[in-house]
């Protein structure tokens, strides 16, 4: 797994480049960066559109339809390939910190619709807001033909109980990771 310092460095570079490239942004917008790790299991990659919805403990949330639109790895990059770490960043209204809820959904389209998502690392920053970093260990297939036969994975670490079990900035499924 990639170290936290690497994530912090990449987040700062992405945030700085966005700040310099768009001076007309709303003062109430934050910058959100996602590092999404596709599993190394055979067939783990997908050509489907992936939607990410993330939220805070107050119930505020943001939906990013087809997160590839926020991709920073180039127009010709093939996202969500087996074993790859993909980086996305964009601006959206600020919500509370930390980000503690995540819904990752595949639309199930394309010739390779099944996708194994290992984890999603989310960082956020904005004017007059606390910075936040959260890691969501998805460790699940998003597919209609592989267990658990769902195209969505929802991880909610907003409750005090969830934070006591996993820590305040790490959200895990209650099962052991298949990649460990």
C-alpha positions as CSV (number, residue, x, y, z in Angstrom):
1,X,0.0,0.0,0.0
2,X,1.2,3.5,-0.8
3,X,2.4,5.5,2.2
4,X,0.4,8.4,3.8
5,X,3.2,10.8,3.0
6,X,2.8,10.0,-0.7
7,X,-0.9,10.7,-0.5
8,X,-0.3,14.0,1.3
9,X,2.3,15.1,-1.3
10,X,0.1,14.2,-4.3
11,X,-2.9,15.9,-2.6
12,X,-1.0,19.1,-2.0
13,X,0.3,19.1,-5.6
14,X,-3.2,18.6,-7.0
15,X,-4.7,21.2,-4.7
16,X,-2.1,23.7,-5.6
17,X,-2.5,23.2,-9.3
18,X,-6.3,23.6,-9.0
19,X,-5.9,26.7,-6.9
20,X,-3.6,28.3,-9.5
21,X,-5.7,27.2,-12.5
22,X,-9.1,28.5,-11.3
23,X,-9.1,31.8,-9.5
24,X,-12.8,32.3,-10.3
25,X,-14.0,29.5,-8.0
26,X,-16.7,30.1,-5.4
27,X,-15.4,30.9,-1.9
28,X,-17.6,28.2,-0.6
29,X,-16.1,25.4,-2.7
30,X,-13.7,22.8,-1.5
31,X,-11.2,20.7,-3.4
32,X,-11.7,17.0,-3.1
33,X,-9.1,14.4,-4.1
34,X,-9.7,10.7,-4.5
35,X,-7.1,7.9,-4.8
36,X,-9.0,4.8,-5.9
37,X,-7.2,1.4,-5.8
38,X,-8.5,-1.4,-8.1
39,X,-7.7,-4.9,-6.9
40,X,-5.1,-7.1,-8.5
41,X,-7.4,-10.1,-8.7
42,X,-7.8,-11.4,-12.3
43,X,-10.7,-9.6,-13.9
44,X,-10.7,-6.8,-11.3
45,X,-10.7,-3.9,-13.8
46,X,-13.8,-2.4,-15.4
47,X,-15.0,-0.2,-18.2
48,X,-18.2,0.8,-16.4
49,X,-18.9,4.3,-15.2
50,X,-18.3,4.8,-11.5
51,X,-20.2,7.2,-9.3
52,X,-18.9,8.3,-5.9
53,X,-21.1,9.8,-3.2
54,X,-19.4,11.0,0.0
55,X,-20.7,12.6,3.1
56,X,-20.2,13.9,6.6
57,X,-21.8,13.2,10.0
58,X,-24.4,15.9,9.6
59,X,-25.9,14.1,6.6
60,X,-24.5,16.5,3.9
61,X,-23.3,14.7,0.8
62,X,-21.8,15.2,-2.6
63,X,-22.4,13.0,-5.7
64,X,-19.8,12.8,-8.4
65,X,-21.4,11.0,-11.4
66,X,-18.8,9.3,-13.6
67,X,-15.8,10.2,-11.5
68,X,-13.5,9.8,-14.6
69,X,-14.6,13.4,-15.3
70,X,-12.5,14.4,-12.3
71,X,-9.6,12.3,-13.5
72,X,-6.1,13.9,-13.5
73,X,-4.2,11.1,-15.3
74,X,-4.6,12.3,-18.8
75,X,-7.2,12.0,-21.6
76,X,-5.9,8.7,-22.8
77,X,-5.6,7.0,-19.4
78,X,-7.6,3.9,-19.0
79,X,-9.1,4.2,-15.4
80,X,-10.0,1.3,-13.1
81,X,-7.6,-1.2,-14.6
82,X,-6.5,-4.3,-12.6
83,X,-3.9,-3.3,-9.9
84,X,-4.0,0.4,-10.7
85,X,-4.2,3.4,-8.4
86,X,-6.2,6.2,-10.1
87,X,-6.3,9.9,-9.0
88,X,-9.2,12.2,-9.3
89,X,-9.8,15.7,-8.1
90,X,-12.4,18.4,-8.4
91,X,-14.3,21.2,-6.7
92,X,-17.7,21.0,-5.0
93,X,-19.5,22.7,-2.2
94,X,-17.8,22.3,1.2
95,X,-19.3,19.8,3.6
96,X,-18.2,18.9,7.2
97,X,-15.0,17.3,8.2
98,X,-14.1,14.4,8.3
99,X,-15.7,12.7,5.4
100,X,-17.1,9.6,7.0
101,X,-19.5,8.0,4.5
102,X,-18.9,6.7,1.1
103,X,-21.1,5.1,-1.6
104,X,-19.3,3.7,-4.6
105,X,-21.6,2.6,-7.5
106,X,-20.9,1.0,-10.9
107,X,-23.5,1.5,-13.6
108,X,-22.7,-2.1,-14.8
109,X,-22.1,-1.1,-18.4
110,X,-19.5,-2.1,-20.8
111,X,-18.0,-5.5,-21.8
112,X,-16.1,-5.7,-18.5
113,X,-18.7,-4.5,-16.0
114,X,-17.4,-6.3,-12.8
115,X,-15.0,-4.2,-10.7
116,X,-13.0,-5.1,-7.5
117,X,-12.4,-1.9,-5.5
118,X,-9.8,-2.3,-2.8
119,X,-10.0,1.2,-1.2
120,X,-10.8,4.8,-1.7
121,X,-8.7,7.5,-0.1
122,X,-10.5,10.9,0.1
123,X,-8.9,14.2,1.1
124,X,-10.6,17.6,1.2
125,X,-9.6,21.2,1.9
126,X,-11.1,24.6,1.4
127,X,-11.2,28.1,2.7
128,X,-12.1,28.4,6.3
129,X,-12.6,24.6,6.7
130,X,-10.7,21.8,8.3
131,X,-8.6,19.6,6.1
132,X,-9.7,16.0,6.1
133,X,-8.3,12.6,5.0
134,X,-10.3,9.4,5.2
135,X,-9.6,5.9,3.9
136,X,-12.5,3.6,3.1
137,X,-11.5,-0.1,2.7
138,X,-14.1,-1.3,0.3
139,X,-12.6,-4.7,-0.5
140,X,-15.6,-5.8,-2.6
141,X,-16.7,-6.7,-6.0
142,X,-19.1,-4.3,-7.6
143,X,-20.8,-6.7,-10.0
144,X,-24.0,-8.5,-10.7
145,X,-22.4,-11.8,-11.4
146,X,-20.0,-12.1,-8.4
147,X,-20.7,-12.2,-4.7
148,X,-22.1,-10.0,-3.0
149,X,-24.0,-9.5,-6.3
150,X,-24.3,-5.7,-5.9
151,X,-23.3,-2.8,-8.0
152,X,-22.8,-0.5,-5.0
153,X,-20.8,-0.5,-1.8
154,X,-21.7,1.7,1.1
155,X,-19.4,2.3,4.0
156,X,-20.6,4.5,6.9
157,X,-18.1,5.4,9.6
158,X,-20.0,8.4,10.8
159,X,-21.3,6.8,14.0
160,X,-19.3,6.9,17.3
161,X,-19.4,3.0,17.3
162,X,-17.9,2.8,13.8
163,X,-15.1,5.3,14.8
164,X,-14.3,3.2,17.9
165,X,-14.1,0.0,15.9
166,X,-11.9,1.4,13.0
167,X,-10.6,4.7,14.1
168,X,-11.9,8.2,13.1
169,X,-10.4,8.3,9.6
170,X,-10.5,4.7,8.5
171,X,-13.6,2.9,7.6
172,X,-13.5,-0.9,7.1
173,X,-16.0,-3.5,6.2
174,X,-16.7,-5.9,9.1
175,X,-15.1,-8.8,7.2
176,X,-11.4,-9.4,6.8
177,X,-9.8,-8.0,3.7
178,X,-9.3,-10.5,0.9
179,X,-6.1,-8.7,-0.2
180,X,-4.4,-9.2,3.2
